[in-house]
C-alpha cells in the first residue's frame, strides 16, 4: 500500500520467514524512490545489485544461463521471477556474487 501510494510498483518479490520474523525481498519499479520512502518511514532495508535476464524460451535458455554462471564460477544467492513481462517474455532477476562477471 505504501509503495502504491507513491506510484511505485513491486516487479519481483521473495519472502523468507522464520518463527519471529520475515524478510521480504522486493524489486521495485523505482528503487531510488523506495529507498527515500523507507528512510522517511524508518523501514529497515538493505540494497543489493541484481542482474535481470529476459528469456524468450525459458526451457532452453534457463539451462544455458545457469551453465554459463557455473562455468564462470558465479554463485547465485537469490533468484526472483519478475511479476511483469517486459516485451512479453519471461524474465528473472538474479542476485549473484559477481554482477560484473554475470553481466
N, C-alpha and C positions, 0 to 999 in steps of 0.2 A: 504494500500500500504506500509506504514511504517513497519508494522509487517511482511508482506510477504517478504520484502527485507531482513529481519533478520531470515527467515525460521521459523517463529513463526506463529501459526495458531489460529484463533478465533474458539473455540469449542462451545461457547454459547454466546448469545447476547440478550440484552434487551435495548430498547431505550425509555426514557420518555422525552417528550418535553413540553415546555411551550412557551409563547409568545416570550420571549427574550433569551431563552437558551434551551439546551437539555443535558440530561445525558445519556451517553452510558455506560452500564454496560457490561463488557466482561469477559469471562473466556478464558484464553489463554493456549496453549499447553506448554508454558514455562514462568510461571509467573515471575520468577526472571529476566529473560531477558527483559521482558516487563517493569518491574519496572526500571531497569537500563536505558533502552532506553528512557522511558518517562522522567526520571530525566535529561538525557543528552539533550533532545529536549525541556525541560521546559513545558511539557504537564501536566496540573494539573490532579491528580488522587488520589484515595484512595484505600485501600486494605481491603477486607473482607474475612473471612473464610467461606467456604461453605461445605456442605455435599452432596456427589453425590450418588444417588441411581440408581442401574440398575434394570430394571423390565422386566421379561420375558412375563408376561401377564398384560399389563397396566390396563385394565378394572378392574381387581380384586385387583391387588397389590397396585395401587394408593389409592384406598379406604382404604385398610389396613394400608398403610403408614400414611395417614392423620389421621386416627383414633388413631393410636399409638402416633402420635405427640400431638393430643388433650388430650389423657389420661395422657401423661407425662407433660402436660401444657407447651409445647414448641410452641412458636409463629413463624410463617413463615413470614419473611419480604419480601423476593423476591423468585421467582421460575424461573429457566432458563431451558428450554428443551435443551438438548445437540444436536448440529447440526451433530455430528458424533455419530456412534453407536458402542460402544466398544463391541466386540464379537457378533455383530449383534442384540443386544437387545436395547430397548428404555432406555434412562437414563435421569434423571432430577437432576439438582443441586439446592439445597435449601440453602438460607441464613436464618439462624434461630437465635433466641436469646440465645440458649444454644447448641452449637455444640457438646459438650461432651455428653450431655444427648441424643441428637438426633442421635448420632453415635451408 
